[in-house]
Amino acid sequence: MMFARRALLLGATAALTGCDRLARNDQFRRALFSAENFHKWAQRSLMARDALAQEFRPDQISPIFRANGTANPNTPAYKAIWRTGFADWRLRVDGMVARPLSLSLSQMHALPHREQITRHDCVEGWSAIGKWRGVPLRILLDAAGLRRDARYIVFHCADDMGGGRPYYESIDLVDAFHPQTILAFALNDRPLSVANGAPLRLRVERQLGYKQAKYLMRIEAVDSLDAIGRGKGGFWEDVAGYDWYAGI
């Protein structure tokens, strides 16, 4: 373990020595070495951008997969789509795209999908391993024609966090196009339960649990997070000061 930590430190130091003149700029260095930005910089610099999060064997799946965050939106709008078995649910993909989409759950099921057995790490300190099946996010972004000036993907959800504020989260394009970033509709070979985000939730496997937005209703491509919530890119980032980049 000590050797690994030293190797990581040496790797980071070596990477720094290769930085250009920006690394000598005080303002740049303050931004880079803030805790969140350094975390993001270190992970992205020391790992390939498409490096996979660890995947597990079927016999390692947790017997119970706890629900993180909201266990049931319980709003009139959500109850209405739940009563129809989500037959009336639609996922909107819009914002900075050439061809906005509106997809039903059956259309999502018909798209190419990926299965992965990964570990969910919650900021509250627990973890669970589950098998997810869903559509790679990149398939929808390609189908919608993501514009060149888009920089972030924002997820708008059905759970009301109080005062009529639905949950929201965002990721950048590196994570959006990562092969393990999927829109999951099944957990452990069964359709998602309400507690685990039915009918559709995000899985961005290299980040902590609060980034895994549940009860997806809309995906929006934007060039800035300034107009999203209070400008920090996510609900808990805005109200509780969580890091926007929650890489693991």
GROMACS elastic network, one bead per residue, 0.5 to 0.9 nm:
[ bonds ]
;  ai    aj funct       b0    kb
    1     4     6  0.50466   500
    1     5     6  0.62862   500
    1     6     6  0.86701   500
    2     5     6  0.51092   500
    2     6     6  0.61925   500
    2     7     6  0.85277   500
    3     6     6  0.50939   500
    3     7     6  0.60425   500
    3     8     6  0.85657   500
    4     8     6  0.61287   500
    4     9     6  0.86005   500
    5     8     6  0.50719   500
    5     9     6  0.62005   500
    5    10     6  0.85877   500
    6     9     6  0.50293   500
    6    10     6  0.60446   500
    6    11     6  0.84115   500
    7    10     6  0.50680   500
    7    11     6  0.59587   500
    7    12     6  0.85024   500
    8    11     6  0.50086   500
    8    12     6  0.61341   500
    8    13     6  0.85560   500
    8    46     6  0.81823   500
    9    12     6  0.51063   500
    9    13     6  0.61101   500
    9    14     6  0.85188   500
   10    14     6  0.59851   500
   10    15     6  0.84584   500
   11    14     6  0.50936   500
   11    15     6  0.61067   500
   11    16     6  0.85723   500
   11    46     6  0.71147   500
   12    15     6  0.50619   500
   12    16     6  0.61871   500
   12    17     6  0.87944   500
   12    42     6  0.67466   500
   12    45     6  0.80310   500
   12    46     6  0.73031   500
   13    16     6  0.50314   500
   13    17     6  0.63826   500
   13    18     6  0.89214   500
   14    17     6  0.52125   500
   14    18     6  0.67391   500
   15    18     6  0.53120   500
   15    19     6  0.67840   500
   15    45     6  0.74815   500
   15    46     6  0.81689   500
   16    19     6  0.52350   500
   16    20     6  0.87653   500
   16    23     6  0.76732   500
   17    20     6  0.83436   500
   17    23     6  0.88669   500
   19    22     6  0.72224   500
   19    23     6  0.59285   500
   19    24     6  0.88607   500
   20    23     6  0.60304   500
   20    24     6  0.79852   500
   21    24     6  0.54767   500
   21    25     6  0.70809   500
   22    25     6  0.51984   500
   22    26     6  0.85813   500
   22    28     6  0.63808   500
   22    29     6  0.79121   500
   23    26     6  0.78380   500
   23    28     6  0.65434   500
   23    29     6  0.60037   500
   23    32     6  0.86893   500
   24    27     6  0.89110   500
   24    28     6  0.77116   500
   24    29     6  0.70845   500
   25    28     6  0.52845   500
   25    29     6  0.61438   500
   25    30     6  0.87186   500
   26    29     6  0.50981   500
   26    30     6  0.61694   500
   26    31     6  0.87100   500
   27    30     6  0.52259   500
   27    31     6  0.64020   500
   27    32     6  0.86392   500
   28    31     6  0.52594   500
   28    32     6  0.60521   500
   28    33     6  0.85944   500
   29    33     6  0.59325   500
   29    34     6  0.84321   500
   30    33     6  0.54673   500
   30    34     6  0.62183   500
   31    34     6  0.55729   500
   31    37     6  0.67165   500
   31    38     6  0.83371   500
   32    35     6  0.82907   500
   32    36     6  0.84739   500
   32    37     6  0.52833   500
   32    38     6  0.55079   500
   32    41     6  0.73718   500
   33    36     6  0.78513   500
   33    37     6  0.61153   500
   33    39     6  0.83991   500
   33    41     6  0.87369   500
   34    37     6  0.53865   500
   34    38     6  0.58703   500
   34    39     6  0.84193   500
   35    38     6  0.53568   500
   35    39     6  0.61763   500
   35    40     6  0.87691   500
   35   243     6  0.88116   500
   36    39     6  0.51618   500
   36    40     6  0.63347   500
   36    41     6  0.85861   500
   36   243     6  0.61268   500
   36   244     6  0.75847   500
   36   245     6  0.64091   500
   36   246     6  0.79930   500
   37    40     6  0.51019   500
   37    41     6  0.59362   500
   37    42     6  0.84104   500
   37   245     6  0.77942   500
   38    42     6  0.58231   500
   38    43     6  0.84298   500
   39    42     6  0.52504   500
   39    43     6  0.62186   500
   39    44     6  0.85377   500
   39   245     6  0.78732   500
   39   246     6  0.83667   500
   39   247     6  0.73873   500
   40    43     6  0.53443   500
   40    44     6  0.60497   500
   40    45     6  0.83547   500
   40   245     6  0.64743   500
   40   246     6  0.81418   500
   40   247     6  0.69154   500
   41    44     6  0.52586   500
   41    45     6  0.58013   500
   41    46     6  0.83422   500
   42    45     6  0.51341   500
   42    46     6  0.58383   500
   42    47     6  0.81457   500
   43    46     6  0.54673   500
   43    47     6  0.57908   500
   43    48     6  0.86147   500
   43    49     6  0.86732   500
   43   247     6  0.75417   500
   43   248     6  0.84360   500
   44    47     6  0.55560   500
   44    48     6  0.68465   500
   44    49     6  0.61564   500
   45    48     6  0.74914   500
   45    49     6  0.83514   500
   47    50     6  0.81879   500
   47    51     6  0.64152   500
   48    51     6  0.50193   500
   48    52     6  0.87852   500
   49    52     6  0.87163   500
   49   174     6  0.69177   500
   49   175     6  0.82783   500
   49   178     6  0.75564   500
   50   174     6  0.82658   500
   50   175     6  0.85529   500
   50   177     6  0.85135   500
   50   178     6  0.56512   500
   50   179     6  0.68197   500
   50   180     6  0.86504   500
   51   178     6  0.83611   500
   51   179     6  0.88280   500
   52    55     6  0.80450   500
   52   178     6  0.83697   500
   52   179     6  0.77524   500
   52   180     6  0.69806   500
   52   205     6  0.82372   500
   52   206     6  0.78284   500
   53   118     6  0.74300   500
   53   119     6  0.86578   500
   53   180     6  0.78021   500
   53   205     6  0.61306   500
   53   206     6  0.57652   500
   53   248     6  0.86503   500
   54   117     6  0.84472   500
   54   118     6  0.64429   500
   54   119     6  0.77182   500
   54   205     6  0.87827   500
   55   116     6  0.66636   500
   55   117     6  0.52444   500
   55   119     6  0.75913   500
   56    59     6  0.82636   500
   56    60     6  0.63592   500
   56    61     6  0.76626   500
   56   116     6  0.81796   500
   56   117     6  0.53372   500
   56   118     6  0.60619   500
   56   119     6  0.80115   500
   56   129     6  0.78256   500
   56   130     6  0.87944   500
   56   131     6  0.88371   500
   57    60     6  0.54047   500
   57    61     6  0.72609   500
   57   117     6  0.70296   500
   58    61     6  0.56065   500
   58   117     6  0.72961   500
   58   130     6  0.86648   500
   58   131     6  0.77988   500
   59    62     6  0.84826   500
   60    63     6  0.89052   500
   60   117     6  0.88239   500
   60   129     6  0.70519   500
   60   130     6  0.85465   500
   61    64     6  0.85550   500
   61    65     6  0.87881   500
   61   117     6  0.75302   500
   61   118     6  0.85634   500
   61   119     6  0.87891   500
   61   128     6  0.77026   500
   61   130     6  0.53472   500
   61   131     6  0.71449   500
   61   188     6  0.82375   500
   62    65     6  0.62797   500
   62   128     6  0.57505   500
   62   129     6  0.51404   500
   62   130     6  0.64249   500
   63   128     6  0.87871   500
   63   129     6  0.87287   500
   63   130     6  0.89574   500
   64   128     6  0.77319   500
   64   129     6  0.88632   500
   64   130     6  0.88732   500
   65   127     6  0.86491   500
   65   128     6  0.58420   500
   65   129     6  0.72195   500
   65   130     6  0.68547   500
   65   187     6  0.89870   500
   65   196     6  0.83540   500
   66   126     6  0.89619   500
   66   127     6  0.84964   500
   66   128     6  0.72722   500
   66   195     6  0.83575   500
   66   196     6  0.78529   500
   67    70     6  0.75340   500
   67    71     6  0.61638   500
   67   195     6  0.55891   500
   67   196     6  0.53775   500
   67   197     6  0.83927   500
   68    71     6  0.71861   500
   68   122     6  0.72055   500
   68   195     6  0.81279   500
   68   196     6  0.74388   500
   68   209     6  0.71339   500
   68   210     6  0.76530   500
   69   195     6  0.89508   500
   69   209     6  0.86644   500
   69   210     6  0.73567   500
   69   214     6  0.87368   500
   70    73     6  0.65567   500
   70   159     6  0.69072   500
   70   160     6  0.88276   500
   70   161     6  0.85224   500
   70   195     6  0.72397   500
   70   196     6  0.85896   500
   70   197     6  0.84147   500
   70   214     6  0.83209   500
   71    74     6  0.89339   500
   71   194     6  0.67755   500
   71   196     6  0.68994   500
   71   197     6  0.77318   500
   72    75     6  0.85324   500
   72    78     6  0.89041   500
   72   159     6  0.73404   500
   72   194     6  0.60150   500
   72   195     6  0.57373   500
   72   196     6  0.86526   500
   72   197     6  0.80794   500
   73    76     6  0.89851   500
   73    78     6  0.65884   500
   73    79     6  0.82548   500
   73   158     6  0.64470   500
   73   160     6  0.62431   500
   73   161     6  0.87035   500
   73   194     6  0.84695   500
   73   195     6  0.89650   500
   73   215     6  0.81212   500
   74    77     6  0.82997   500
   74    78     6  0.63279   500
   74    79     6  0.62234   500
   74   159     6  0.76643   500
   74   160     6  0.83876   500
   75    78     6  0.52158   500
   75    79     6  0.60509   500
   75    80     6  0.85515   500
   75   158     6  0.81008   500
   75   159     6  0.75380   500
   75   160     6  0.73192   500
   76    79     6  0.51268   500
   76    80     6  0.61693   500
   76    81     6  0.89610   500
   77    80     6  0.52273   500
   77    81     6  0.67190   500
   77    82     6  0.87634   500
   77   158     6  0.80910   500
   78    81     6  0.54087   500
   78    82     6  0.60859   500
   78    83     6  0.86503   500
   78   158     6  0.65879   500
   78   159     6  0.81071   500
   78   215     6  0.88422   500
   79    83     6  0.60718   500
   79    84     6  0.88846   500
   80    83     6  0.53996   500
   80    84     6  0.69564   500
   80    86     6  0.84527   500
   80    88     6  0.85370   500
   81    84     6  0.54486   500
   81    85     6  0.66526   500
   81    87     6  0.69806   500
   81    88     6  0.57845   500
   81    89     6  0.58583   500
   82    85     6  0.51410   500
   82    86     6  0.52312   500
   82    87     6  0.83311   500
   82    88     6  0.87297   500
   82    89     6  0.85017   500
   82   194     6  0.86602   500
   82   198     6  0.86204   500
   82   199     6  0.85497   500
   83    86     6  0.71412   500
   83    87     6  0.88446   500
   84    87     6  0.54573   500
   84    88     6  0.67128   500
   84    89     6  0.87430   500
   85    88     6  0.80139   500
   85    89     6  0.87269   500
   85   199     6  0.88183   500
   86    90     6  0.84152   500
   86   104     6  0.85305   500
   86   105     6  0.71546   500
   86   198     6  0.86125   500
   86   199     6  0.68562   500
   87    90     6  0.83886   500
   87   104     6  0.73145   500
   87   105     6  0.70166   500
   87   106     6  0.81037   500
   88   104     6  0.74814   500
   88   105     6  0.86132   500
   89   103     6  0.83502   500
   89   104     6  0.61294   500
   89   105     6  0.68906   500
   89   199     6  0.83201   500
   89   217     6  0.80050   500
   90   102     6  0.59289   500
   90   103     6  0.52366   500
   90   105     6  0.69443   500
   90   217     6  0.68598   500
   90   218     6  0.83814   500
   91   101     6  0.77076   500
   91   102     6  0.54368   500
   91   103     6  0.50815   500
   91   104     6  0.64987   500
   91   105     6  0.79566   500
   91   108     6  0.89790   500
   91   200     6  0.88567   500
   91   216     6  0.71104   500
   91   217     6  0.50903   500
   91   218     6  0.54563   500
   91   219     6  0.75014   500
   92   100     6  0.73387   500
   92   101     6  0.55931   500
   92   103     6  0.66242   500
   92   217     6  0.65099   500
   92   219     6  0.60826   500
   92   220     6  0.80663   500
   93    97     6  0.81097   500
   93    99     6  0.86091   500
   93   100     6  0.54956   500
   93   102     6  0.64555   500
   93   103     6  0.83534   500
   93   140     6  0.77901   500
   93   141     6  0.80413   500
   93   144     6  0.71515   500
   93   217     6  0.89780   500
   93   218     6  0.59155   500
   93   220     6  0.58826   500
   93   221     6  0.79411   500
   94    97     6  0.59233   500
   94    98     6  0.84570   500
   94    99     6  0.76610   500
   94   101     6  0.66353   500
   94   102     6  0.87535   500
   94   144     6  0.77069   500
   94   218     6  0.77376   500
   94   219     6  0.64186   500
   94   220     6  0.50479   500
   94   221     6  0.64375   500
   95    98     6  0.87313   500
   95   100     6  0.76029   500
   95   146     6  0.89133   500
   95   150     6  0.88262   500
   95   219     6  0.80798   500
   95   222     6  0.62014   500
   96   100     6  0.87636   500
   96   145     6  0.85962   500
   96   146     6  0.63720   500
   96   147     6  0.56521   500
   96   148     6  0.86519   500
   96   149     6  0.77993   500
   96   150     6  0.60251   500
   96   220     6  0.73441   500
   96   222     6  0.57864   500
   96   223     6  0.77435   500
   97   100     6  0.62077   500
   97   141     6  0.79981   500
   97   144     6  0.57111   500
   97   145     6  0.52055   500
   97   147     6  0.52532   500
   97   150     6  0.81973   500
   97   220     6  0.86107   500
   97   221     6  0.68504   500
   98   144     6  0.60899   500
   98   146     6  0.64671   500
   98   147     6  0.66591   500
   99   143     6  0.75094   500
   99   145     6  0.58712   500
   99   146     6  0.82983   500
  100   143     6  0.88593   500
  100   144     6  0.56254   500
  100   145     6  0.82271   500
  101   140     6  0.83237   500
  101   143     6  0.82341   500
  101   144     6  0.63223   500
  103   106     6  0.81560   500
  103   107     6  0.59787   500
  103   108     6  0.66523   500
  104   107     6  0.51359   500
  104   108     6  0.63524   500
  104   109     6  0.87708   500
  105   109     6  0.62606   500
  105   110     6  0.87226   500
  105   185     6  0.84921   500
  105   199     6  0.75141   500
  105   200     6  0.83184   500
  106   109     6  0.50160   500
  106   110     6  0.63216   500
  106   111     6  0.89753   500
  107   110     6  0.50714   500
  107   111     6  0.65865   500
  108   111     6  0.54252   500
  108   112     6  0.85449   500
  108   113     6  0.88287   500
  108   134     6  0.82161   500
  108   135     6  0.70484   500
  108   183     6  0.89135   500
  108   185     6  0.83727   500
  109   112     6  0.79604   500
  109   113     6  0.78602   500
  109   134     6  0.78208   500
  109   135     6  0.78928   500
  109   185     6  0.78421   500
  110   113     6  0.83358   500
  111   134     6  0.88413   500
  111   135     6  0.65993   500
  111   139     6  0.84936   500
  112   134     6  0.82929   500
  112   135     6  0.61869   500
  112   136     6  0.78642   500
  112   139     6  0.82149   500
  113   133     6  0.66956   500
  113   134     6  0.51002   500
  113   136     6  0.63860   500
  113   182     6  0.82622   500
  113   184     6  0.89136   500
  114   132     6  0.80291   500
  114   133     6  0.56276   500
  114   134     6  0.56044   500
  114   135     6  0.62126   500
  114   136     6  0.67606   500
  114   179     6  0.88952   500
  114   180     6  0.80926   500
  114   182     6  0.75464   500
  114   184     6  0.88998   500
  115   131     6  0.68764   500
  115   132     6  0.55237   500
  115   134     6  0.67438   500
  115   135     6  0.89871   500
  115   180     6  0.89320   500
  116   130     6  0.81862   500
  116   131     6  0.55756   500
  116   132     6  0.54013   500
  116   133     6  0.67156   500
  116   180     6  0.76456   500
  117   129     6  0.67675   500
  117   130     6  0.54392   500
  117   132     6  0.62201   500
  117   133     6  0.89727   500
  117   188     6  0.87334   500
  118   128     6  0.83418   500
  118   129     6  0.54782   500
  118   130     6  0.58141   500
  118   131     6  0.65773   500
  118   132     6  0.77974   500
  118   205     6  0.72616   500
  119   127     6  0.65732   500
  119   128     6  0.54911   500
  119   130     6  0.64872   500
  119   131     6  0.89427   500
  119   205     6  0.78816   500
  120   126     6  0.83515   500
  120   127     6  0.53095   500
  120   128     6  0.52918   500
  120   129     6  0.61129   500
  120   130     6  0.76184   500
  120   205     6  0.75936   500
  120   207     6  0.87413   500
  120   208     6  0.71603   500
  120   209     6  0.61814   500
  121   124     6  0.84660   500
  121   125     6  0.72424   500
  121   126     6  0.62222   500
  121   128     6  0.69370   500
  121   129     6  0.89145   500
  121   207     6  0.80908   500
  121   208     6  0.54711   500
  121   209     6  0.55963   500
  121   248     6  0.84551   500
  122   125     6  0.55903   500
  122   126     6  0.54502   500
  122   127     6  0.59035   500
  122   128     6  0.86687   500
  122   208     6  0.58875   500
  122   210     6  0.70300   500
  123   126     6  0.74789   500
  123   208     6  0.64964   500
  123   209     6  0.65161   500
  123   210     6  0.71858   500
  124   127     6  0.89889   500
  127   209     6  0.89989   500
  130   187     6  0.66095   500
  130   188     6  0.61409   500
  131   186     6  0.80850   500
  131   187     6  0.55336   500
  131   189     6  0.72185   500
  132   182     6  0.87100   500
  132   184     6  0.61860   500
  132   185     6  0.77071   500
  132   186     6  0.57707   500
  132   188     6  0.63599   500
  132   189     6  0.76440   500
  132   203     6  0.82966   500
  133   182     6  0.79536   500
  133   183     6  0.81005   500
  133   184     6  0.53571   500
  133   185     6  0.62055   500
  133   186     6  0.51320   500
  133   187     6  0.65596   500
  133   188     6  0.81828   500
  133   189     6  0.75894   500
  134   137     6  0.88633   500
  134   182     6  0.55489   500
  134   183     6  0.50584   500
  134   185     6  0.54325   500
  134   186     6  0.67854   500
  134   200     6  0.85157   500
  134   201     6  0.89063   500
  134   202     6  0.89640   500
  134   203     6  0.87869   500
  135   138     6  0.84316   500
  135   139     6  0.72215   500
  135   140     6  0.81698   500
  135   181     6  0.85404   500
  135   182     6  0.52311   500
  135   183     6  0.51447   500
  135   184     6  0.64882   500
  135   185     6  0.82074   500
  136   139     6  0.56865   500
  136   140     6  0.75336   500
  136   176     6  0.88626   500
  136   177     6  0.80904   500
  136   178     6  0.84530   500
  136   179     6  0.68176   500
  136   180     6  0.71371   500
  136   181     6  0.59037   500
  136   183     6  0.62186   500
  136   184     6  0.85267   500
  137   140     6  0.55261   500
  137   141     6  0.64346   500
  137   142     6  0.87243   500
  137   176     6  0.63595   500
  137   177     6  0.67475   500
  137   178     6  0.84009   500
  137   179     6  0.84822   500
  137   180     6  0.88657   500
  137   181     6  0.60831   500
  137   182     6  0.51440   500
  137   183     6  0.61119   500
  137   202     6  0.86432   500
  138   142     6  0.59341   500
  138   143     6  0.83984   500
  138   176     6  0.65531   500
  138   177     6  0.51059   500
  138   178     6  0.78186   500
  138   179     6  0.80661   500
  138   181     6  0.80720   500
  138   182     6  0.82157   500
  139   142     6  0.52584   500
  139   143     6  0.61289   500
  139   144     6  0.86203   500
  139   177     6  0.88391   500
  140   144     6  0.60287   500
  140   145     6  0.85236   500
  141   144     6  0.51061   500
  141   145     6  0.61452   500
  141   146     6  0.56244   500
  141   176     6  0.86943   500
  141   177     6  0.86368   500
  141   221     6  0.87853   500
  142   145     6  0.51166   500
  142   146     6  0.62725   500
  143   146     6  0.80803   500
  144   147     6  0.89909   500
  146   149     6  0.84940   500
  146   150     6  0.69155   500
  146   221     6  0.74437   500
  147   150     6  0.55543   500
  147   221     6  0.84150   500
  148   151     6  0.81924   500
  149   222     6  0.82024   500
  149   223     6  0.61466   500
  150   153     6  0.80849   500
  150   173     6  0.84102   500
  150   221     6  0.60008   500
  150   222     6  0.51885   500
  150   224     6  0.80593   500
  151   171     6  0.89181   500
  151   172     6  0.61020   500
  151   173     6  0.61199   500
  151   221     6  0.73768   500
  151   222     6  0.60994   500
  151   224     6  0.68146   500
  152   170     6  0.66448   500
  152   171     6  0.57485   500
  152   173     6  0.58851   500
  152   176     6  0.82115   500
  152   220     6  0.83408   500
  152   221     6  0.58916   500
  152   222     6  0.53904   500
  152   223     6  0.61235   500
  152   224     6  0.68652   500
  152   225     6  0.74578   500
  153   169     6  0.84795   500
  153   170     6  0.54462   500
  153   171     6  0.55130   500
  153   172     6  0.61324   500
  153   173     6  0.70460   500
  153   176     6  0.70583   500
  153   219     6  0.67793   500
  153   220     6  0.57286   500
  153   222     6  0.63432   500
  153   223     6  0.87784   500
  154   168     6  0.70179   500
  154   169     6  0.57454   500
  154   171     6  0.67487   500
  154   172     6  0.88101   500
  154   218     6  0.81924   500
  154   219     6  0.56939   500
  154   220     6  0.50031   500
  154   221     6  0.62497   500
  154   222     6  0.73265   500
  154   225     6  0.85071   500
  154   228     6  0.82202   500
  154   233     6  0.78665   500
  154   234     6  0.85286   500
  155   167     6  0.83119   500
  155   168     6  0.54238   500
  155   169     6  0.52344   500
  155   170     6  0.59087   500
  155   171     6  0.86278   500
  155   202     6  0.83904   500
  155   213     6  0.68746   500
  155   214     6  0.89378   500
  155   216     6  0.67625   500
  155   217     6  0.77078   500
  155   218     6  0.60149   500
  155   220     6  0.65035   500
  155   234     6  0.89794   500
  156   166     6  0.70166   500
  156   167     6  0.63375   500
  156   169     6  0.70074   500
  156   170     6  0.89096   500
  156   213     6  0.81414   500
  156   214     6  0.89725   500
  156   215     6  0.84146   500
  156   216     6  0.61179   500
  156   217     6  0.58171   500
  156   218     6  0.50323   500
  156   219     6  0.62849   500
  156   220     6  0.78003   500
  157   160     6  0.81881   500
  157   166     6  0.58702   500
  157   167     6  0.52535   500
  157   168     6  0.59796   500
  157   169     6  0.86108   500
  157   201     6  0.89654   500
  157   213     6  0.71350   500
  157   214     6  0.64474   500
  157   215     6  0.51983   500
  157   217     6  0.52149   500
  157   218     6  0.68808   500
  158   166     6  0.59823   500
  158   167     6  0.69754   500
  158   214     6  0.79239   500
  158   215     6  0.53105   500
  158   216     6  0.64544   500
  158   217     6  0.62933   500
  159   165     6  0.82912   500
  159   166     6  0.53959   500
  159   167     6  0.57911   500
  159   214     6  0.79806   500
  159   215     6  0.67616   500
  159   216     6  0.89775   500
  160   163     6  0.76108   500
  160   164     6  0.58618   500
  160   165     6  0.54774   500
  160   167     6  0.63587   500
  161   164     6  0.69474   500
  161   165     6  0.53828   500
  161   166     6  0.56545   500
  161   167     6  0.61246   500
  161   235     6  0.85676   500
  162   165     6  0.56985   500
  162   166     6  0.77956   500
  163   166     6  0.87638   500
  165   168     6  0.87865   500
  165   235     6  0.89044   500
  166   235     6  0.85396   500
  167   213     6  0.77808   500
  167   214     6  0.84743   500
  167   234     6  0.78413   500
  167   235     6  0.59508   500
  167   236     6  0.88035   500
  168   213     6  0.71240   500
  168   228     6  0.84166   500
  168   229     6  0.80790   500
  168   233     6  0.78996   500
  168   234     6  0.54215   500
  168   235     6  0.55860   500
  168   236     6  0.88141   500
  169   210     6  0.84179   500
  169   211     6  0.63361   500
  169   212     6  0.81272   500
  169   213     6  0.64068   500
  169   228     6  0.89834   500
  169   233     6  0.60739   500
  169   235     6  0.64449   500
  169   236     6  0.85593   500
  169   237     6  0.88102   500
  169   244     6  0.87858   500
  170   211     6  0.75547   500
  170   213     6  0.87483   500
  170   225     6  0.83362   500
  170   233     6  0.56343   500
  170   234     6  0.61498   500
  170   244     6  0.81736   500
  171   174     6  0.80805   500
  171   175     6  0.62673   500
  171   176     6  0.64868   500
  171   204     6  0.87100   500
  171   211     6  0.82043   500
  171   233     6  0.80955   500
  171   244     6  0.83473   500
  171   245     6  0.80503   500
  172   175     6  0.57431   500
  172   176     6  0.61270   500
  172   177     6  0.88425   500
  173   177     6  0.59706   500
  173   178     6  0.82984   500
  174   177     6  0.56532   500
  174   178     6  0.62700   500
  175   179     6  0.85585   500
  175   180     6  0.86802   500
  175   181     6  0.67722   500
  175   204     6  0.69675   500
  175   206     6  0.82598   500
  176   179     6  0.85310   500
  176   181     6  0.62537   500
  176   182     6  0.86127   500
  176   204     6  0.79241   500
  177   180     6  0.84082   500
  177   181     6  0.68965   500
  178   181     6  0.54335   500
  178   182     6  0.86870   500
  178   204     6  0.81744   500
  179   182     6  0.77400   500
  180   203     6  0.75094   500
  180   204     6  0.66091   500
  180   205     6  0.63150   500
  180   206     6  0.84996   500
  181   202     6  0.73373   500
  181   203     6  0.54774   500
  181   205     6  0.65011   500
  181   206     6  0.87365   500
  182   201     6  0.83177   500
  182   202     6  0.60486   500
  182   203     6  0.52986   500
  182   204     6  0.68091   500
  182   205     6  0.87975   500
  183   200     6  0.62633   500
  183   201     6  0.55202   500
  183   203     6  0.62541   500
  183   204     6  0.88651   500
  183   216     6  0.87657   500
  184   187     6  0.76723   500
  184   192     6  0.80771   500
  184   199     6  0.84325   500
  184   200     6  0.55785   500
  184   201     6  0.52940   500
  184   202     6  0.60853   500
  184   203     6  0.65917   500
  185   190     6  0.85390   500
  185   191     6  0.59734   500
  185   192     6  0.56742   500
  185   197     6  0.85652   500
  185   198     6  0.70679   500
  185   199     6  0.60153   500
  185   201     6  0.68011   500
  186   189     6  0.59492   500
  186   190     6  0.52488   500
  186   193     6  0.84520   500
  186   198     6  0.86309   500
  186   199     6  0.85633   500
  186   200     6  0.81928   500
  187   190     6  0.54502   500
  187   191     6  0.62734   500
  187   192     6  0.56581   500
  187   193     6  0.82608   500
  187   196     6  0.83352   500
  188   191     6  0.83184   500
  188   192     6  0.87867   500
  189   192     6  0.89813   500
  190   193     6  0.82300   500
  191   198     6  0.76711   500
  191   199     6  0.77450   500
  192   195     6  0.80399   500
  192   196     6  0.60039   500
  192   197     6  0.63443   500
  192   199     6  0.61392   500
  192   200     6  0.73251   500
  192   201     6  0.86166   500
  193   196     6  0.52570   500
  193   197     6  0.64466   500
  193   198     6  0.54334   500
  193   199     6  0.76884   500
  194   197     6  0.52840   500
  194   199     6  0.74355   500
  194   215     6  0.83203   500
  195   198     6  0.73592   500
  196   199     6  0.88880   500
  196   201     6  0.80754   500
  196   214     6  0.72181   500
  196   215     6  0.85563   500
  197   200     6  0.60648   500
  197   201     6  0.55732   500
  197   202     6  0.88764   500
  197   213     6  0.80258   500
  197   216     6  0.78794   500
  198   201     6  0.69566   500
  198   214     6  0.72751   500
  198   215     6  0.56585   500
  198   216     6  0.82178   500
  199   214     6  0.84316   500
  199   215     6  0.62154   500
  199   216     6  0.75018   500
  200   214     6  0.65959   500
  200   215     6  0.56525   500
  200   216     6  0.55473   500
  200   217     6  0.82903   500
  201   212     6  0.68898   500
  201   213     6  0.57264   500
  201   215     6  0.57576   500
  201   216     6  0.56703   500
  202   211     6  0.80489   500
  202   212     6  0.50081   500
  202   213     6  0.52102   500
  202   214     6  0.63682   500
  202   215     6  0.87609   500
  202   216     6  0.76166   500
  203   206     6  0.89325   500
  203   207     6  0.88508   500
  203   209     6  0.88396   500
  203   211     6  0.81654   500
  203   212     6  0.53098   500
  203   213     6  0.76811   500
  204   207     6  0.60738   500
  204   208     6  0.83954   500
  204   209     6  0.88284   500
  204   211     6  0.72642   500
  204   212     6  0.62606   500
  205   208     6  0.77538   500
  205   209     6  0.87870   500
  205   212     6  0.83123   500
  205   247     6  0.88192   500
  205   248     6  0.85362   500
  206   246     6  0.81383   500
  206   247     6  0.55142   500
  206   248     6  0.54514   500
  207   210     6  0.83378   500
  207   211     6  0.65346   500
  207   212     6  0.80067   500
  207   245     6  0.75601   500
  207   246     6  0.50141   500
  207   248     6  0.53331   500
  208   211     6  0.59400   500
  208   212     6  0.74361   500
  208   245     6  0.89108   500
  208   246     6  0.54801   500
  208   247     6  0.64157   500
  208   248     6  0.65917   500
  209   212     6  0.53350   500
  209   213     6  0.83329   500
  209   246     6  0.86630   500
  210   213     6  0.68685   500
  210   236     6  0.78079   500
  210   246     6  0.85064   500
  211   234     6  0.82290   500
  211   244     6  0.85063   500
  211   245     6  0.87130   500
  211   246     6  0.74369   500
  213   216     6  0.69418   500
  216   219     6  0.77781   500
  222   225     6  0.72017   500
  224   227     6  0.72777   500
  224   228     6  0.82348   500
  224   231     6  0.86867   500
  225   228     6  0.52097   500
  225   229     6  0.82734   500
  225   230     6  0.87033   500
  225   231     6  0.54065   500
  225   232     6  0.65706   500
  225   233     6  0.54694   500
  226   229     6  0.78403   500
  226   230     6  0.71534   500
  226   232     6  0.70992   500
  226   233     6  0.77271   500
  227   230     6  0.70495   500
  227   231     6  0.57367   500
  227   233     6  0.88024   500
  228   231     6  0.52410   500
  228   232     6  0.73797   500
  228   233     6  0.60256   500
  228   234     6  0.76384   500
  229   232     6  0.72821   500
  229   233     6  0.69824   500
  229   234     6  0.70657   500
  229   235     6  0.71185   500
  229   238     6  0.70721   500
  230   233     6  0.76134   500
  230   234     6  0.83546   500
  230   235     6  0.84795   500
  230   237     6  0.88247   500
  230   238     6  0.57333   500
  230   239     6  0.84707   500
  231   234     6  0.80270   500
  231   237     6  0.89815   500
  231   238     6  0.72460   500
  232   235     6  0.82332   500
  232   237     6  0.58619   500
  232   238     6  0.56413   500
  232   241     6  0.87469   500
  232   243     6  0.87285   500
  232   244     6  0.67890   500
  233   236     6  0.89120   500
  233   237     6  0.67238   500
  233   238     6  0.73333   500
  233   244     6  0.64629   500
  234   237     6  0.50789   500
  234   238     6  0.60927   500
  234   239     6  0.87020   500
  234   242     6  0.87125   500
  234   244     6  0.69313   500
  235   238     6  0.52400   500
  235   239     6  0.62302   500
  235   240     6  0.81552   500
  235   242     6  0.89263   500
  236   239     6  0.51599   500
  236   240     6  0.51770   500
  236   241     6  0.65338   500
  236   242     6  0.57257   500
  236   243     6  0.84827   500
  236   244     6  0.86686   500
  237   240     6  0.57406   500
  237   243     6  0.59526   500
  237   244     6  0.59487   500
  238   241     6  0.59160   500
  238   242     6  0.75253   500
  239   242     6  0.81289   500
  241   244     6  0.86310   500
  242   245     6  0.86744   500
  242   246     6  0.83676   500
  243   246     6  0.60156   500
